[in-house]
Structure formats: C-alpha cells, structure tokens
Amino acid sequence: MSANPVWYLFQLRTPVALYVKKLFDQAVNESQLVQTTSEILKNRITKEDNLNNLDKHTFNRFIPRAFIDKQQKPEVFDWDDLHNTYHLFFPQAFVKMFEYLFVTNSSAIPKAIIELDFIITNRVGAAEILWGGLGWERGMRLPGFFGNIFILSEEVATVLENVEKIFEEVDHTEFIKGAQAIALRGNGNEDVAKDIKSLFLSALRTALKERNGFLALNYPAMGSIPFLNPN
C-alpha cells in the first residue's frame, strides 16, 4: 500500500483570513522552515547521494532526470532532493494546522474557507512534482513555503502575476520532463504534471475574481477528511 498525498487549494473570505494567517505564521515558525531550507540548499550539492553511480545510471536509462549531476545542473530538483526534502513539503506543524481547521475545529469557520480544488497524487505530492518542473530557483520564488501558501486578498493579483511569469520562463517541454521525472517516483504520468500547473493558476485566478484570499496546504494522505460546504 502506498500513500496518496493531496494538495488542497482554498479561497478565504475576509472574516477568517487574518485568523488563518496567524495559524499559518505559527506553523512557519514552529517548522523553522527558513533555517532548515537554508541548510539544505547550502549542503545539497556536496552531500553524499543515496545511491551509487551504477544504480543511478540504471534508473536514468528508464527515467531521464531521475538523478542529475548537481555540480553540472545545480538547479534541477531530482530524486535525491525528493528524498531529502519531505519535511519541507509536509512539516508536521502544517499537518496539524490542516487537521485543526478541517477536523478538530471545523465548526468555528463555517462557510469562510471555500474549497477550490485538490490534487491527489501517488507517493509524492503535487508541490514536489511542481518543484521538479520548475527547479530550485524558480520553485523558491513561488509564494509560501513548498506548496503551503497563504495570500491575503489584496495581494492575490500581484502574486498571480508573478507566478504566471515564473511559469512563462520555463520551456513547456522541459517543465513536463522535470515534473514527470518526480511524478514517476510514484505512479504519476505526464497528465499529472500538466494538471498541477493549470489547477494552481486557475485557483489563484478564481480567488482574484472573487476578491478572496488564498490558502494551499499539503497533506500527506487523502484518508477520509470531512470538508465544509462552500455555501
């Protein structure tokens, strides 16, 4: 049995936005994401890899870009990065935040958080696949922290414009190759990579149109989680 992580995309109505922002900021601080990310970026090129070169060569015959030479292409997000960064995409503090909002404390926020979409993947998360397509430098320019995102309503327009520019910088074919390489660590395919990109942009555009804030959270397993009704 393998896990099915999910990337949830929501829009936030004004009454609850600042409350959620407080929870989000607490999760960032508790996770120490800024410090941890800095340490990983500093060491990832020189850190010893998990497999020897023969094993990597075998994998790369079937899945190009599964492993890369970080000295030659330091920006590429590969399987070694995937193995070493799970705690950045799925910090326990954000898992607890999700459960508090939608399981433990759901009655406190009726109709204020509206589900826009969710992306279920196999073994690796949608945000991790997105990182594979964009690479480290562009991925780090996305809002939030590794797919966990909070945006106030008045900031959505600017953020959307920036995100669109980031995607425009990447050749579509290269984006799909990188994203697919990460998706195939589970049982993903090319369509998964395309869907993640389009659904993310669509969710931001909907939040902008509705003049609401935006929230995205990674959750490590789909399970049976109750959701609020949108109306």
C-alpha positions as CSV (number, residue, x, y, z in Angstrom):
1,M,0.0,0.0,0.0
2,S,1.3,3.5,-0.8
3,A,0.2,6.9,0.4
4,N,-1.8,9.3,-1.7
5,P,-0.8,12.8,-0.7
6,V,-3.1,15.7,-1.6
7,W,-2.6,19.4,-2.3
8,Y,-5.7,21.4,-1.2
9,L,-6.4,24.8,-2.7
10,F,-8.8,27.1,-0.9
11,Q,-10.0,30.7,-1.1
12,L,-10.6,32.6,2.2
13,R,-13.4,35.0,2.9
14,T,-12.4,38.2,4.7
15,P,-13.7,37.3,8.2
16,V,-11.4,34.3,8.6
17,A,-8.3,35.4,6.6
18,L,-6.4,37.1,9.5
19,Y,-7.2,34.2,11.8
20,V,-5.8,31.7,9.3
21,K,-2.8,33.9,8.7
22,K,-2.0,33.7,12.4
23,L,-2.1,29.9,12.3
24,F,0.0,29.9,9.1
25,D,2.7,32.1,10.6
26,Q,2.8,29.9,13.7
27,A,3.3,26.8,11.5
28,V,6.1,28.5,9.7
29,N,7.9,29.5,12.9
30,E,7.3,26.1,14.5
31,S,8.7,24.3,11.4
32,Q,11.8,26.5,11.3
33,L,11.4,26.4,7.5
34,V,13.7,29.3,6.8
35,Q,16.6,27.9,8.7
36,T,16.1,24.3,7.5
37,T,15.8,25.3,3.9
38,S,18.9,27.4,4.1
39,E,20.9,24.5,5.5
40,I,19.7,22.1,2.8
41,L,20.5,24.5,-0.1
42,K,23.9,25.0,1.4
43,N,24.8,21.3,1.6
44,R,22.8,19.6,-1.2
45,I,25.5,19.9,-3.9
46,T,28.2,18.4,-1.8
47,K,26.1,15.9,0.3
48,E,26.7,12.2,-0.4
49,D,23.9,10.7,-2.5
50,N,21.8,7.8,-1.5
51,L,22.7,5.5,-4.4
52,N,26.0,4.7,-6.2
53,N,26.6,5.9,-9.7
54,L,25.8,2.5,-11.2
55,D,22.3,2.4,-9.6
56,K,21.7,6.0,-10.8
57,H,22.7,5.2,-14.3
58,T,20.3,2.3,-14.3
59,F,17.4,4.5,-13.1
60,N,18.3,7.2,-15.6
61,R,18.0,4.8,-18.5
62,F,14.3,4.4,-17.8
63,I,13.5,7.8,-16.2
64,P,15.7,10.6,-17.6
65,R,16.5,13.2,-14.9
66,A,15.7,10.9,-12.0
67,F,19.2,11.7,-10.8
68,I,21.4,14.6,-12.0
69,D,24.9,15.8,-11.6
70,K,24.4,18.6,-9.1
71,Q,27.8,20.1,-10.0
72,Q,26.7,20.5,-13.6
73,K,23.0,21.3,-13.1
74,P,22.5,22.7,-9.5
75,E,19.0,24.0,-10.1
76,V,17.4,20.6,-11.0
77,F,15.2,19.0,-8.4
78,D,15.8,15.2,-8.6
79,W,15.1,12.1,-6.7
80,D,17.9,12.8,-4.2
81,D,16.3,16.1,-3.5
82,L,12.9,14.4,-3.2
83,H,14.3,12.0,-0.6
84,N,16.0,14.8,1.4
85,T,13.2,17.4,1.5
86,Y,10.0,15.6,2.5
87,H,10.0,17.5,5.8
88,L,10.0,20.8,3.9
89,F,6.8,20.0,1.9
90,F,5.0,18.2,4.7
91,P,6.0,19.8,8.0
92,Q,4.2,18.4,11.0
93,A,3.1,21.9,12.0
94,F,1.2,22.4,8.7
95,V,-0.4,18.9,9.0
96,K,-1.6,19.9,12.5
97,M,-2.9,23.2,11.1
98,F,-4.9,21.4,8.5
99,E,-6.4,19.0,11.0
100,Y,-7.3,21.8,13.4
101,L,-9.1,23.8,10.7
102,F,-11.0,21.0,9.0
103,V,-11.3,18.3,11.6
104,T,-11.0,19.4,15.2
105,N,-12.3,23.0,14.8
106,S,-14.3,22.9,11.6
107,S,-17.5,24.3,13.3
108,A,-15.7,27.5,14.1
109,I,-15.2,28.5,10.5
110,P,-18.4,27.6,8.6
111,K,-18.6,29.0,5.0
112,A,-15.5,31.1,5.4
113,I,-13.0,28.7,3.8
114,I,-14.1,27.6,0.3
115,E,-12.6,24.6,-1.4
116,L,-11.4,25.5,-4.9
117,D,-9.7,22.2,-5.9
118,F,-7.5,19.4,-4.7
119,I,-4.9,17.3,-6.4
120,I,-4.4,13.7,-5.4
121,T,-1.1,12.1,-6.4
122,N,0.7,8.8,-5.6
123,R,3.6,8.7,-3.1
124,V,4.9,12.1,-4.0
125,G,3.0,15.3,-3.5
126,A,1.8,17.8,-6.2
127,A,4.0,20.5,-4.9
128,E,7.0,18.2,-5.1
129,I,6.1,17.5,-8.7
130,L,5.8,21.2,-9.4
131,W,9.3,21.7,-8.0
132,G,10.6,19.0,-10.4
133,G,9.2,21.1,-13.3
134,L,10.4,24.4,-12.1
135,G,13.7,23.6,-10.4
136,W,15.0,25.0,-7.2
137,E,15.5,28.7,-8.1
138,R,12.1,29.2,-9.7
139,G,10.3,27.0,-7.1
140,M,11.7,29.1,-4.3
141,R,10.2,32.2,-5.9
142,L,6.7,30.8,-5.6
143,P,4.7,32.2,-2.7
144,G,4.7,30.5,0.6
145,F,6.8,27.5,1.6
146,F,7.0,24.4,-0.7
147,G,3.3,24.4,-1.6
148,N,2.0,25.6,1.8
149,I,0.8,29.1,0.8
150,F,-1.2,31.9,2.4
151,I,-2.1,35.1,0.4
152,L,-4.2,38.0,1.6
153,S,-6.9,39.1,-0.8
154,E,-5.2,42.4,-1.6
155,E,-2.0,40.5,-2.6
156,V,-3.5,37.9,-4.9
157,A,-3.3,40.0,-8.1
158,T,0.4,40.7,-7.6
159,V,1.2,37.1,-6.6
160,L,-0.7,35.7,-9.6
161,E,1.2,37.9,-12.0
162,N,4.5,36.8,-10.5
163,V,3.5,33.1,-10.7
164,E,2.5,33.4,-14.3
165,K,5.9,35.0,-15.1
166,I,7.7,32.2,-13.4
167,F,5.9,29.6,-15.5
168,E,6.5,31.6,-18.6
169,E,10.2,31.4,-18.0
170,V,10.2,27.6,-18.3
171,D,10.0,25.8,-21.6
172,H,6.9,23.8,-21.5
173,T,8.6,20.6,-22.7
174,E,11.4,21.0,-20.1
175,F,8.8,21.6,-17.4
176,I,6.9,18.4,-18.2
177,K,10.1,16.4,-18.3
178,G,11.2,17.6,-14.9
179,A,7.8,17.3,-13.3
180,Q,7.2,13.8,-14.9
181,A,10.6,12.6,-13.5
182,I,9.4,13.4,-10.0
183,A,5.8,12.1,-10.6
184,L,7.2,8.8,-11.7
185,R,8.7,8.2,-8.3
186,G,5.1,7.3,-7.6
187,N,2.8,6.2,-10.3
188,G,2.4,9.6,-11.9
189,N,2.3,10.5,-15.6
190,E,2.5,13.5,-17.9
191,D,-1.1,14.5,-17.4
192,V,-0.5,14.9,-13.6
193,A,2.3,17.5,-14.3
194,K,0.0,19.4,-16.7
195,D,-2.9,19.3,-14.3
196,I,-0.9,20.7,-11.3
197,K,0.2,23.7,-13.3
198,S,-3.2,24.6,-14.7
199,L,-5.2,23.9,-11.5
200,F,-2.8,26.1,-9.4
201,L,-3.2,29.0,-11.8
202,S,-6.9,28.5,-12.1
203,A,-7.3,28.5,-8.3
204,L,-5.4,31.8,-8.0
205,R,-7.5,33.4,-10.7
206,T,-10.7,32.3,-9.0
207,A,-9.6,33.8,-5.7
208,L,-8.7,37.1,-7.5
209,K,-12.1,37.1,-9.3
210,E,-14.0,36.5,-6.1
211,R,-11.8,39.1,-4.2
212,N,-10.9,36.5,-1.6
213,G,-7.6,35.4,0.0
214,F,-5.9,32.1,-1.0
215,L,-4.7,29.1,1.0
216,A,-2.9,26.0,-0.1
217,L,-1.9,23.1,2.2
218,N,-0.1,19.8,1.6
219,Y,-1.5,16.8,3.4
220,P,0.4,13.5,3.4
221,A,-2.6,11.1,2.9
222,M,-6.0,11.6,1.5
223,G,-7.9,9.5,4.0
224,S,-11.4,10.4,4.9
225,I,-11.4,14.1,5.8
226,P,-14.6,16.0,6.2
227,F,-15.0,19.2,4.2
228,L,-17.1,22.3,4.7
229,N,-19.8,23.1,2.3
230,P,-18.9,26.0,0.0
231,N,-22.3,27.7,0.7
